[in-house]
């Protein structure tokens, strides 16, 4: 009978279908209402490098510096490299494995038939090749590919989050710096007012109470400045840390005023399903489903026989005799193993893998719903905060005018010093509210870009993992502008 060639047999067996379910993209929960409706700016380029839309070169420089130097990014790159090595090691199971061993011994035995000291030499080579009949190896490789893709998206998510955190810290610095300037300007105004009141009190025009009241408000404003400076330094140190630098490394460059930043026009035109392709956390959840689907196949493959082709070659000599007297051996043949009885062990593992897959699908749906919630909340926050702009600007203008009138009335003796101090306090509060409002506008815009998956690139999970060359990960397509 004519025998089937070994390599043809291996190809035939490897072509068998893998056990377990094949991966299918999970269905995302549908949005029943229109989300983040708008018809203005949007698109891939605005998301790829969204920080450039604030028209602040220093902000762009700091974010690019952080993305290149931050230890969190370096750690994620190292994790991706480690997982890639694991995936490649899993692929090695497709091919034969070879081992070699050898020994030289020198010893003797004692007894009636002992012959004294003896030498012995042995060498052996073994080869084995498990034919992946039921797809256990293929499913394991699928599992490792999914894990690698997940880490690639995790790296992208870290970079996007880092860019947003740097931008938020940058806005905080501008906010606290503006608050310090406002407090110092109001302190100078209050000190000037207190000096005038003191002169009038010395002349007997106003009572001593007016001096004490003015000095009390001046002291209160002066006491607030160290706290504001503390907040400013904390934000500065956070920015240094986020950009991967030592404390105060960026302080010398933070000389520009808050007014240099401009707020992009925010009116996204993304549909919910487009959002899901942009967010790395959703893609990571998809890869979790892919990995667990493959894990079910890995567990099911343990229920089926394993066929292994093996062989060995060796030689030995009990006394280091000439080469032609060495004992040589050669063997080759198939073998199989089968987990027939395990008191339910293997089937329970399959059951556990299937239930874990159900949990992973539920986690995916939760991630999608959370993405919807974050994006819509960020979009609504931008709109609601923008509605306050005109009222806060009016409040500042009216407060300044009210203080001017109050000073005139006080000089004419028509109102008390409490009215003037109240107007001063109102102006300070209005100015601080306007600065905080502007900072919130910027923060909301940053949060919105982050919620929409800022830095998105239209890649499948497999492409994202394949394109993340370990030697060039910092320049991954995630953060490059679309052509």
DRENDO-1510 file (C-alpha; in Angstrom, 1 decimal, always signed):
<recs>
REC; n; res; u; v; w
REC; 1; UNK; +0.0; +0.0; +0.0 .
REC; 2; UNK; +1.3; +3.4; -1.0 .
REC; 3; UNK; +1.9; +5.6; +2.1 .
REC; 4; UNK; +0.8; +9.3; +2.3 .
REC; 5; UNK; +3.8; +11.6; +2.6 .
REC; 6; UNK; +4.3; +13.0; +6.1 .
REC; 7; UNK; +4.1; +16.6; +5.1 .
REC; 8; UNK; +0.9; +16.1; +3.1 .
REC; 9; UNK; -0.6; +14.4; +6.1 .
REC; 10; UNK; +0.4; +17.3; +8.3 .
REC; 11; UNK; -1.2; +19.9; +6.0 .
REC; 12; UNK; -4.3; +17.8; +5.7 .
REC; 13; UNK; -4.7; +17.6; +9.5 .
REC; 14; UNK; -3.8; +21.2; +10.1 .
REC; 15; UNK; -6.6; +22.2; +7.7 .
REC; 16; UNK; -9.3; +20.8; +9.9 .
REC; 17; UNK; -11.7; +23.4; +11.4 .
REC; 18; UNK; -10.8; +24.6; +14.9 .
REC; 19; UNK; -13.2; +23.7; +17.6 .
REC; 20; UNK; -15.0; +26.5; +19.6 .
REC; 21; UNK; -16.9; +29.5; +18.4 .
REC; 22; UNK; -15.4; +31.8; +15.7 .
REC; 23; UNK; -15.1; +35.4; +16.7 .
REC; 24; UNK; -17.9; +37.8; +15.6 .
REC; 25; UNK; -17.9; +41.5; +16.5 .
REC; 26; UNK; -20.3; +42.0; +19.5 .
REC; 27; UNK; -23.4; +44.1; +18.9 .
REC; 28; UNK; -23.3; +47.5; +20.5 .
REC; 29; UNK; -26.3; +48.9; +22.4 .
REC; 30; UNK; -28.2; +51.3; +20.1 .
REC; 31; UNK; -28.7; +54.9; +21.0 .
REC; 32; UNK; -32.4; +55.6; +20.8 .
REC; 33; UNK; -32.1; +59.4; +20.9 .
REC; 34; UNK; -29.9; +61.8; +18.9 .
REC; 35; UNK; -26.6; +62.3; +20.6 .
REC; 36; UNK; -24.2; +65.3; +20.4 .
REC; 37; UNK; -26.1; +66.8; +17.5 .
REC; 38; UNK; -24.3; +69.5; +15.6 .
REC; 39; UNK; -23.3; +70.5; +12.1 .
REC; 40; UNK; -20.0; +72.4; +12.7 .
REC; 41; UNK; -16.5; +71.3; +13.1 .
REC; 42; UNK; -15.4; +67.7; +13.4 .
REC; 43; UNK; -13.6; +65.0; +11.4 .
REC; 44; UNK; -10.5; +63.0; +11.6 .
REC; 45; UNK; -7.9; +65.8; +11.5 .
REC; 46; UNK; -9.5; +67.7; +14.4 .
REC; 47; UNK; -9.3; +64.6; +16.5 .
REC; 48; UNK; -5.9; +63.4; +15.5 .
REC; 49; UNK; -4.1; +66.5; +17.0 .
REC; 50; UNK; -7.0; +68.3; +18.7 .
REC; 51; UNK; -4.7; +70.4; +20.9 .
REC; 52; UNK; -3.5; +72.4; +17.9 .
REC; 53; UNK; -7.0; +73.9; +17.7 .
REC; 54; UNK; -6.4; +76.0; +20.8 .
REC; 55; UNK; -3.8; +78.0; +18.9 .
REC; 56; UNK; -1.3; +77.9; +21.7 .
REC; 57; UNK; +2.2; +76.9; +20.5 .
REC; 58; UNK; +3.4; +76.2; +24.0 .
REC; 59; UNK; +0.6; +73.9; +24.7 .
REC; 60; UNK; +1.4; +71.9; +21.5 .
REC; 61; UNK; +5.1; +71.8; +22.5 .
REC; 62; UNK; +4.3; +70.5; +26.0 .
REC; 63; UNK; +1.9; +67.8; +24.8 .
REC; 64; UNK; +4.4; +66.6; +22.1 .
REC; 65; UNK; +7.1; +66.6; +24.7 .
REC; 66; UNK; +5.0; +64.6; +27.2 .
REC; 67; UNK; +4.0; +62.0; +24.6 .
REC; 68; UNK; +7.7; +61.5; +23.8 .
REC; 69; UNK; +9.1; +61.5; +27.3 .
REC; 70; UNK; +6.4; +60.4; +29.8 .
REC; 71; UNK; +7.4; +57.2; +31.7 .
REC; 72; UNK; +3.8; +56.0; +31.5 .
REC; 73; UNK; +4.1; +55.8; +27.7 .
REC; 74; UNK; +7.5; +54.0; +27.9 .
REC; 75; UNK; +5.9; +51.5; +30.3 .
REC; 76; UNK; +3.0; +50.8; +27.9 .
REC; 77; UNK; +5.5; +50.4; +25.0 .
REC; 78; UNK; +7.5; +47.8; +27.0 .
REC; 79; UNK; +4.3; +45.9; +27.9 .
REC; 80; UNK; +3.3; +45.8; +24.2 .
REC; 81; UNK; +6.8; +44.5; +23.3 .
REC; 82; UNK; +6.5; +41.8; +26.0 .
REC; 83; UNK; +3.1; +40.7; +24.7 .
REC; 84; UNK; +4.3; +40.6; +21.2 .
REC; 85; UNK; +7.1; +38.2; +22.3 .
REC; 86; UNK; +4.4; +36.0; +23.9 .
REC; 87; UNK; +2.4; +36.0; +20.8 .
REC; 88; UNK; +5.4; +35.0; +18.7 .
REC; 89; UNK; +6.2; +32.2; +21.2 .
REC; 90; UNK; +2.7; +30.9; +20.7 .
REC; 91; UNK; +3.1; +30.9; +17.0 .
REC; 92; UNK; +6.2; +28.7; +17.4 .
REC; 93; UNK; +3.9; +25.8; +18.5 .
REC; 94; UNK; +2.9; +25.5; +14.8 .
REC; 95; UNK; +6.4; +24.1; +14.0 .
REC; 96; UNK; +8.4; +21.1; +15.2 .
REC; 97; UNK; +10.4; +21.3; +18.4 .
REC; 98; UNK; +13.9; +20.0; +18.7 .
REC; 99; UNK; +15.9; +19.2; +21.8 .
REC; 100; UNK; +19.3; +17.8; +22.3 .
REC; 101; UNK; +21.0; +16.2; +25.4 .
REC; 102; UNK; +24.3; +14.6; +26.2 .
REC; 103; UNK; +26.2; +13.3; +29.2 .
REC; 104; UNK; +29.7; +12.1; +30.1 .
REC; 105; UNK; +30.1; +10.0; +33.2 .
REC; 106; UNK; +33.1; +8.7; +35.0 .
REC; 107; UNK; +32.6; +6.3; +37.9 .
REC; 108; UNK; +33.0; +2.9; +39.4 .
REC; 109; UNK; +31.1; +0.3; +41.3 .
REC; 110; UNK; +32.1; -1.9; +44.3 .
REC; 111; UNK; +31.5; -5.6; +44.6 .
REC; 112; UNK; +32.5; -9.0; +43.4 .
REC; 113; UNK; +32.0; -8.2; +39.6 .
REC; 114; UNK; +33.2; -4.6; +39.8 .
REC; 115; UNK; +35.8; -3.7; +37.2 .
REC; 116; UNK; +37.2; -0.4; +38.5 .
REC; 117; UNK; +36.7; +3.0; +37.1 .
REC; 118; UNK; +34.7; +3.2; +33.8 .
REC; 119; UNK; +33.8; +6.0; +31.3 .
REC; 120; UNK; +30.5; +6.4; +29.5 .
REC; 121; UNK; +29.3; +8.8; +26.9 .
REC; 122; UNK; +25.8; +9.3; +25.5 .
REC; 123; UNK; +24.2; +11.9; +23.2 .
REC; 124; UNK; +20.5; +12.2; +22.1 .
REC; 125; UNK; +18.4; +14.4; +19.8 .
REC; 126; UNK; +14.6; +14.5; +20.0 .
REC; 127; UNK; +12.0; +16.1; +17.7 .
REC; 128; UNK; +8.3; +16.4; +18.2 .
REC; 129; UNK; +5.6; +18.0; +16.2 .
REC; 130; UNK; +2.0; +18.3; +17.5 .
REC; 131; UNK; -0.4; +18.3; +14.6 .
REC; 132; UNK; -3.1; +21.0; +15.4 .
REC; 133; UNK; -6.0; +18.8; +14.3 .
REC; 134; UNK; -8.7; +20.5; +16.5 .
REC; 135; UNK; -7.2; +24.0; +16.5 .
REC; 136; UNK; -6.0; +24.3; +20.1 .
REC; 137; UNK; -2.8; +26.0; +18.9 .
REC; 138; UNK; -4.7; +28.2; +16.5 .
REC; 139; UNK; -7.1; +29.4; +19.2 .
REC; 140; UNK; -4.2; +30.0; +21.5 .
REC; 141; UNK; -2.5; +32.2; +18.9 .
REC; 142; UNK; -5.8; +34.0; +18.3 .
REC; 143; UNK; -5.9; +34.7; +22.0 .
REC; 144; UNK; -2.4; +36.1; +22.0 .
REC; 145; UNK; -3.1; +38.3; +19.0 .
REC; 146; UNK; -6.2; +39.7; +20.7 .
REC; 147; UNK; -4.1; +40.4; +23.8 .
REC; 148; UNK; -1.5; +42.2; +21.7 .
REC; 149; UNK; -4.1; +44.3; +19.9 .
REC; 150; UNK; -5.6; +45.2; +23.3 .
REC; 151; UNK; -2.2; +46.4; +24.5 .
REC; 152; UNK; -1.8; +48.4; +21.3 .
REC; 153; UNK; -5.1; +50.1; +22.0 .
REC; 154; UNK; -4.1; +50.5; +25.6 .
REC; 155; UNK; -1.0; +52.4; +24.5 .
REC; 156; UNK; -3.2; +54.6; +22.3 .
REC; 157; UNK; -5.5; +55.2; +25.2 .
REC; 158; UNK; -2.6; +56.2; +27.5 .
REC; 159; UNK; -1.3; +58.6; +25.0 .
REC; 160; UNK; -4.7; +60.2; +24.4 .
REC; 161; UNK; -5.4; +60.4; +28.2 .
REC; 162; UNK; -1.9; +61.9; +28.7 .
REC; 163; UNK; -2.5; +64.6; +26.1 .
REC; 164; UNK; -5.7; +65.5; +27.8 .
REC; 165; UNK; -4.2; +65.6; +31.3 .
REC; 166; UNK; -1.4; +67.8; +30.1 .
REC; 167; UNK; -3.9; +70.2; +28.5 .
REC; 168; UNK; -6.0; +70.2; +31.7 .
REC; 169; UNK; -2.9; +70.9; +33.9 .
REC; 170; UNK; -1.9; +73.7; +31.5 .
REC; 171; UNK; -5.4; +75.3; +31.8 .
REC; 172; UNK; -5.2; +75.0; +35.6 .
REC; 173; UNK; -1.9; +76.9; +35.5 .
REC; 174; UNK; -3.4; +79.7; +33.4 .
REC; 175; UNK; -6.5; +79.7; +35.7 .
REC; 176; UNK; -4.5; +80.1; +38.9 .
REC; 177; UNK; -2.1; +82.6; +37.4 .
REC; 178; UNK; -5.1; +84.7; +36.3 .
REC; 179; UNK; -6.6; +84.4; +39.8 .
REC; 180; UNK; -3.3; +85.6; +41.4 .
REC; 181; UNK; -3.3; +88.6; +39.0 .
REC; 182; UNK; -6.9; +89.4; +39.9 .
REC; 183; UNK; -6.3; +89.1; +43.6 .
REC; 184; UNK; -3.1; +91.2; +43.5 .
REC; 185; UNK; -4.9; +93.9; +41.4 .
REC; 186; UNK; -7.8; +94.0; +43.8 .
REC; 187; UNK; -5.4; +94.1; +46.7 .
REC; 188; UNK; -3.7; +97.1; +45.3 .
REC; 189; UNK; -7.1; +98.8; +44.8 .
REC; 190; UNK; -8.2; +97.9; +48.3 .
REC; 191; UNK; -4.9; +99.2; +49.8 .
REC; 192; UNK; -5.4; +102.4; +47.9 .
REC; 193; UNK; -8.9; +102.8; +49.1 .
REC; 194; UNK; -7.9; +102.0; +52.7 .
REC; 195; UNK; -5.1; +104.7; +52.5 .
REC; 196; UNK; -7.7; +107.3; +51.3 .
REC; 197; UNK; -10.1; +106.3; +54.1 .
REC; 198; UNK; -7.3; +106.4; +56.6 .
REC; 199; UNK; -6.5; +110.0; +55.6 .
REC; 200; UNK; -10.1; +111.0; +55.8 .
REC; 201; UNK; -10.5; +109.4; +59.2 .
REC; 202; UNK; -7.4; +111.3; +60.4 .
REC; 203; UNK; -9.0; +114.5; +59.2 .
REC; 204; UNK; -12.2; +113.6; +61.1 .
REC; 205; UNK; -14.3; +113.3; +58.0 .
REC; 206; UNK; -15.2; +109.6; +58.5 .
REC; 207; UNK; -15.3; +107.5; +61.6 .
REC; 208; UNK; -12.6; +105.1; +62.7 .
REC; 209; UNK; -14.9; +102.2; +61.8 .
REC; 210; UNK; -14.4; +102.9; +58.1 .
REC; 211; UNK; -10.6; +102.4; +58.5 .
REC; 212; UNK; -11.0; +99.2; +60.4 .
REC; 213; UNK; -13.5; +97.8; +57.9 .
REC; 214; UNK; -11.3; +98.7; +54.9 .
REC; 215; UNK; -8.2; +97.1; +56.6 .
REC; 216; UNK; -10.2; +93.9; +57.4 .
REC; 217; UNK; -11.1; +93.4; +53.7 .
REC; 218; UNK; -7.6; +94.2; +52.6 .
REC; 219; UNK; -6.2; +91.6; +55.0 .
REC; 220; UNK; -8.7; +89.0; +53.8 .
REC; 221; UNK; -7.7; +89.5; +50.2 .
REC; 222; UNK; -4.0; +89.5; +51.1 .
REC; 223; UNK; -4.5; +86.2; +52.9 .
REC; 224; UNK; -6.1; +84.5; +49.8 .
REC; 225; UNK; -3.0; +85.1; +47.6 .
REC; 226; UNK; -0.7; +82.5; +49.2 .
REC; 227; UNK; -3.4; +79.8; +48.7 .
REC; 228; UNK; -3.7; +80.8; +45.1 .
REC; 229; UNK; +0.0; +80.6; +44.6 .
REC; 230; UNK; +0.1; +77.2; +46.3 .
REC; 231; UNK; -2.5; +76.0; +43.8 .
REC; 232; UNK; -0.5; +77.5; +41.0 .
REC; 233; UNK; +2.7; +75.7; +42.1 .
REC; 234; UNK; +0.8; +72.4; +42.5 .
REC; 235; UNK; -0.5; +72.7; +38.9 .
REC; 236; UNK; +3.0; +73.6; +37.7 .
REC; 237; UNK; +4.5; +70.5; +39.3 .
REC; 238; UNK; +1.8; +68.3; +37.9 .
REC; 239; UNK; +2.5; +69.6; +34.4 .
REC; 240; UNK; +6.2; +68.9; +34.9 .
REC; 241; UNK; +5.5; +65.4; +36.0 .
REC; 242; UNK; +3.0; +64.7; +33.2 .
REC; 243; UNK; +5.6; +65.9; +30.6 .
REC; 244; UNK; +8.3; +63.6; +32.1 .
REC; 245; UNK; +10.4; +66.4; +33.5 .
REC; 246; UNK; +11.9; +67.4; +36.9 .
REC; 247; UNK; +10.0; +70.0; +39.0 .
REC; 248; UNK; +9.9; +73.5; +37.6 .
REC; 249; UNK; +11.4; +72.5; +34.3 .
REC; 250; UNK; +8.6; +74.2; +32.4 .
REC; 251; UNK; +8.1; +77.2; +34.7 .
REC; 252; UNK; +10.3; +79.5; +32.7 .
REC; 253; UNK; +8.2; +79.0; +29.6 .
REC; 254; UNK; +4.9; +79.7; +31.3 .
REC; 255; UNK; +5.0; +83.5; +30.8 .
REC; 256; UNK; +2.2; +84.0; +28.3 .
REC; 257; UNK; -1.2; +85.2; +29.6 .
REC; 258; UNK; -4.4; +83.2; +29.7 .
REC; 259; UNK; -5.9; +85.3; +26.9 .
REC; 260; UNK; -3.5; +83.8; +24.3 .
REC; 261; UNK; -5.5; +80.6; +24.2 .
REC; 262; UNK; -8.5; +80.5; +21.9 .
REC; 263; UNK; -11.5; +78.2; +22.3 .
REC; 264; UNK; -12.2; +76.1; +19.2 .
REC; 265; UNK; -15.7; +76.1; +17.8 .
REC; 266; UNK; -17.3; +72.9; +19.2 .
REC; 267; UNK; -20.1; +71.4; +17.2 .
REC; 268; UNK; -19.4; +67.7; +16.7 .
REC; 269; UNK; -21.1; +65.9; +13.8 .
REC; 270; UNK; -20.2; +62.3; +14.9 .
REC; 271; UNK; -22.8; +59.6; +15.0 .
REC; 272; UNK; -22.8; +57.2; +17.9 .
REC; 273; UNK; -21.4; +54.3; +15.9 .
REC; 274; UNK; -18.6; +56.5; +14.7 .
REC; 275; UNK; -17.8; +57.3; +18.3 .
REC; 276; UNK; -17.3; +53.7; +19.1 .
REC; 277; UNK; -14.7; +53.3; +16.3 .
REC; 278; UNK; -12.8; +56.2; +17.8 .
REC; 279; UNK; -12.5; +55.3; +21.4 .
REC; 280; UNK; -9.7; +53.0; +22.5 .
REC; 281; UNK; -11.5; +51.7; +25.5 .
REC; 282; UNK; -14.3; +50.3; +23.3 .
REC; 283; UNK; -11.8; +48.7; +21.0 .
REC; 284; UNK; -10.0; +47.2; +24.0 .
REC; 285; UNK; -13.3; +45.8; +25.2 .
REC; 286; UNK; -13.8; +44.2; +21.7 .
REC; 287; UNK; -10.4; +42.6; +21.9 .
REC; 288; UNK; -11.3; +41.2; +25.3 .
REC; 289; UNK; -14.3; +39.5; +23.6 .
REC; 290; UNK; -12.0; +38.2; +20.9 .
REC; 291; UNK; -9.5; +36.8; +23.4 .
REC; 292; UNK; -12.2; +35.2; +25.5 .
REC; 293; UNK; -13.9; +33.7; +22.4 .
REC; 294; UNK; -10.5; +32.1; +21.5 .
REC; 295; UNK; -10.2; +30.9; +25.1 .
REC; 296; UNK; -13.4; +28.9; +24.7 .
REC; 297; UNK; -11.7; +27.1; +21.8 .
REC; 298; UNK; -8.6; +26.5; +23.7 .
REC; 299; UNK; -10.6; +24.9; +26.5 .
REC; 300; UNK; -12.7; +22.8; +24.1 .
REC; 301; UNK; -9.5; +21.5; +22.3 .
REC; 302; UNK; -8.5; +19.8; +25.6 .
REC; 303; UNK; -11.5; +17.5; +25.1 .
REC; 304; UNK; -10.1; +16.0; +21.9 .
REC; 305; UNK; -7.1; +13.8; +21.2 .
REC; 306; UNK; -3.7; +15.2; +20.5 .
REC; 307; UNK; -1.6; +13.7; +17.7 .
REC; 308; UNK; +2.2; +14.2; +17.8 .
REC; 309; UNK; +4.8; +13.1; +15.3 .
REC; 310; UNK; +8.1; +12.4; +17.1 .
REC; 311; UNK; +11.5; +10.9; +16.6 .
REC; 312; UNK; +14.8; +10.6; +18.2 .
REC; 313; UNK; +18.4; +9.8; +17.3 .
REC; 314; UNK; +21.2; +8.9; +19.7 .
REC; 315; UNK; +24.4; +7.1; +20.4 .
REC; 316; UNK; +26.2; +5.8; +23.5 .
REC; 317; UNK; +29.3; +4.0; +24.5 .
REC; 318; UNK; +30.1; +2.5; +27.9 .
REC; 319; UNK; +33.8; +2.8; +27.7 .
REC; 320; UNK; +34.7; +5.5; +25.1 .
REC; 321; UNK; +35.5; +2.8; +22.5 .
REC; 322; UNK; +36.3; +3.6; +18.9 .
REC; 323; UNK; +33.6; +5.3; +16.8 .
REC; 324; UNK; +32.6; +2.2; +14.9 .
REC; 325; UNK; +31.7; +0.4; +18.1 .
REC; 326; UNK; +29.3; +3.1; +19.4 .
REC; 327; UNK; +25.7; +2.0; +19.9 .
REC; 328; UNK; +23.4; +4.1; +17.6 .
REC; 329; UNK; +19.6; +4.3; +17.7 .
REC; 330; UNK; +17.0; +5.9; +15.5 .
REC; 331; UNK; +13.2; +6.0; +16.1 .
REC; 332; UNK; +10.3; +7.7; +14.5 .
REC; 333; UNK; +6.5; +7.5; +14.8 .
REC; 334; UNK; +3.2; +9.1; +15.8 .
REC; 335; UNK; +1.8; +9.2; +19.3 .
REC; 336; UNK; -1.5; +10.5; +20.7 .
REC; 337; UNK; -2.9; +11.5; +24.1 .
REC; 338; UNK; -6.5; +12.0; +25.2 .
REC; 339; UNK; -7.9; +13.5; +28.4 .
REC; 340; UNK; -10.6; +10.8; +28.7 .
REC; 341; UNK; -11.3; +10.9; +32.4 .
REC; 342; UNK; -10.9; +13.9; +34.7 .
REC; 343; UNK; -14.1; +13.8; +36.8 .
REC; 344; UNK; -15.5; +16.7; +34.9 .
REC; 345; UNK; -12.3; +18.8; +35.0 .
REC; 346; UNK; -12.1; +19.6; +31.3 .
REC; 347; UNK; -15.8; +20.1; +30.7 .
REC; 348; UNK; -16.0; +22.4; +33.7 .
REC; 349; UNK; -13.2; +24.4; +32.2 .
REC; 350; UNK; -15.1; +24.8; +29.0 .
REC; 351; UNK; -18.2; +25.8; +30.9 .
REC; 352; UNK; -16.1; +28.4; +32.8 .
REC; 353; UNK; -14.7; +29.8; +29.6 .
REC; 354; UNK; -18.2; +30.1; +28.1 .
REC; 355; UNK; -19.5; +31.9; +31.2 .
REC; 356; UNK; -16.5; +34.2; +31.2 .
REC; 357; UNK; -17.3; +35.0; +27.6 .
REC; 358; UNK; -20.8; +36.0; +28.6 .
REC; 359; UNK; -19.4; +38.3; +31.3 .
REC; 360; UNK; -16.9; +39.8; +28.8 .
REC; 361; UNK; -19.8; +40.6; +26.4 .
REC; 362; UNK; -21.7; +42.3; +29.2 .
REC; 363; UNK; -18.5; +44.3; +30.1 .
REC; 364; UNK; -18.3; +45.3; +26.4 .
REC; 365; UNK; -21.9; +46.6; +26.4 .
REC; 366; UNK; -21.2; +48.5; +29.7 .
REC; 367; UNK; -18.1; +50.1; +28.1 .
REC; 368; UNK; -20.2; +51.2; +25.1 .
REC; 369; UNK; -22.9; +52.7; +27.3 .
REC; 370; UNK; -20.3; +54.5; +29.3 .
REC; 371; UNK; -18.8; +55.9; +26.1 .
REC; 372; UNK; -22.2; +57.2; +25.1 .
REC; 373; UNK; -22.7; +58.7; +28.6 .
REC; 374; UNK; -19.3; +60.4; +28.7 .
REC; 375; UNK; -19.5; +61.8; +25.2 .
REC; 376; UNK; -23.1; +63.2; +25.7 .
REC; 377; UNK; -22.3; +64.6; +29.2 .
REC; 378; UNK; -19.2; +66.3; +27.8 .
REC; 379; UNK; -21.1; +67.8; +24.9 .
REC; 380; UNK; -23.9; +69.0; +27.1 .
REC; 381; UNK; -21.4; +70.5; +29.6 .
REC; 382; UNK; -19.9; +72.5; +26.8 .
REC; 383; UNK; -23.2; +73.8; +25.7 .
REC; 384; UNK; -24.5; +74.7; +29.2 .
REC; 385; UNK; -21.2; +76.4; +30.2 .
REC; 386; UNK; -21.2; +78.4; +27.0 .
REC; 387; UNK; -24.7; +79.7; +28.0 .
REC; 388; UNK; -23.2; +81.4; +31.0 .
REC; 389; UNK; -20.6; +83.5; +29.2 .
REC; 390; UNK; -22.6; +86.6; +28.4 .
REC; 391; UNK; -24.2; +86.7; +31.9 .
REC; 392; UNK; -20.8; +86.5; +33.6 .
REC; 393; UNK; -19.3; +89.1; +31.3 .
REC; 394; UNK; -22.2; +91.4; +32.1 .
REC; 395; UNK; -21.8; +90.7; +35.8 .
REC; 396; UNK; -18.1; +91.8; +35.7 .
REC; 397; UNK; -19.0; +95.0; +33.7 .
REC; 398; UNK; -21.8; +95.9; +36.0 .
REC; 399; UNK; -19.8; +95.2; +39.1 .
REC; 400; UNK; -17.0; +97.5; +37.9 .
REC; 401; UNK; -19.5; +100.2; +37.1 .
REC; 402; UNK; -21.2; +99.8; +40.5 .
REC; 403; UNK; -17.9; +100.2; +42.3 .
REC; 404; UNK; -17.1; +103.3; +40.4 .
REC; 405; UNK; -20.4; +104.8; +41.3 .
REC; 406; UNK; -20.1; +103.7; +44.9 .
REC; 407; UNK; -16.8; +105.4; +45.3 .
REC; 408; UNK; -18.3; +108.7; +44.1 .
REC; 409; UNK; -21.3; +108.3; +46.4 .
REC; 410; UNK; -19.0; +107.6; +49.3 .
REC; 411; UNK; -16.9; +110.6; +48.6 .
REC; 412; UNK; -20.1; +112.7; +48.6 .
REC; 413; UNK; -21.1; +111.1; +51.9 .
REC; 414; UNK; -24.2; +109.5; +50.4 .
REC; 415; UNK; -23.4; +105.9; +51.3 .
REC; 416; UNK; -21.3; +104.1; +54.0 .
REC; 417; UNK; -18.0; +102.4; +53.6 .
REC; 418; UNK; -19.7; +99.0; +53.9 .
REC; 419; UNK; -21.4; +99.7; +50.5 .
REC; 420; UNK; -18.0; +100.4; +48.9 .
REC; 421; UNK; -16.4; +97.3; +50.4 .
REC; 422; UNK; -19.4; +95.3; +49.3 .
REC; 423; UNK; -19.0; +96.6; +45.7 .
REC; 424; UNK; -15.2; +95.8; +45.8 .
REC; 425; UNK; -16.0; +92.2; +47.0 .
REC; 426; UNK; -18.6; +91.8; +44.3 .
REC; 427; UNK; -16.1; +92.9; +41.6 .
REC; 428; UNK; -13.5; +90.5; +42.9 .
REC; 429; UNK; -16.1; +87.7; +42.9 .
REC; 430; UNK; -17.3; +88.5; +39.4 .
REC; 431; UNK; -13.7; +88.6; +38.0 .
REC; 432; UNK; -12.9; +85.3; +39.6 .
REC; 433; UNK; -16.1; +83.8; +38.3 .
REC; 434; UNK; -15.3; +84.9; +34.8 .
REC; 435; UNK; -11.8; +83.5; +35.0 .
REC; 436; UNK; -13.1; +80.2; +36.4 .
REC; 437; UNK; -15.7; +80.1; +33.7 .
REC; 438; UNK; -13.2; +80.6; +30.9 .
REC; 439; UNK; -11.0; +77.8; +32.4 .
REC; 440; UNK; -14.1; +75.6; +32.6 .
REC; 441; UNK; -14.8; +76.3; +28.9 .
REC; 442; UNK; -11.4; +75.1; +28.0 .
REC; 443; UNK; -11.5; +72.1; +30.3 .
REC; 444; UNK; -14.9; +71.1; +28.9 .
REC; 445; UNK; -13.5; +71.3; +25.4 .
REC; 446; UNK; -10.6; +69.1; +26.3 .
REC; 447; UNK; -12.9; +66.6; +28.0 .
REC; 448; UNK; -15.1; +66.6; +24.9 .
REC; 449; UNK; -12.2; +65.8; +22.6 .
REC; 450; UNK; -11.1; +63.1; +25.1 .
REC; 451; UNK; -14.6; +61.6; +25.2 .
REC; 452; UNK; -14.8; +61.5; +21.4 .
REC; 453; UNK; -11.5; +59.5; +21.4 .
REC; 454; UNK; -9.2; +62.3; +20.5 .
REC; 455; UNK; -6.3; +60.9; +18.5 .
REC; 456; UNK; -8.4; +58.4; +16.7 .
REC; 457; UNK; -7.2; +56.6; +13.6 .
REC; 458; UNK; -9.4; +54.4; +11.4 .
REC; 459; UNK; -7.8; +51.1; +11.9 .
REC; 460; UNK; -9.1; +47.6; +12.7 .
REC; 461; UNK; -7.8; +46.0; +15.9 .
REC; 462; UNK; -5.5; +43.8; +13.9 .
REC; 463; UNK; -4.0; +46.7; +12.0 .
REC; 464; UNK; -3.5; +48.7; +15.1 .
REC; 465; UNK; -1.5; +45.9; +16.6 .
REC; 466; UNK; +0.4; +45.1; +13.4 .
REC; 467; UNK; +1.3; +48.7; +12.7 .
REC; 468; UNK; +2.6; +49.4; +16.3 .
REC; 469; UNK; +6.2; +48.6; +15.4 .
REC; 470; UNK; +8.0; +48.3; +18.8 .
REC; 471; UNK; +10.9; +50.4; +17.5 .
REC; 472; UNK; +8.5; +53.2; +16.4 .
REC; 473; UNK; +5.6; +53.1; +18.8 .
REC; 474; UNK; +5.9; +56.8; +19.8 .
REC; 475; UNK; +5.2; +57.7; +16.2 .
REC; 476; UNK; +2.1; +55.4; +16.0 .
REC; 477; UNK; -0.6; +56.4; +13.5 .
REC; 478; UNK; -2.9; +57.2; +16.5 .
REC; 479; UNK; -1.5; +60.7; +16.9 .
REC; 480; UNK; -0.7; +61.6; +13.3 .
REC; 481; UNK; -3.1; +63.9; +11.4 .
REC; 482; UNK; -5.2; +62.4; +8.7 .
REC; 483; UNK; -4.1; +63.3; +5.2 .
</recs>
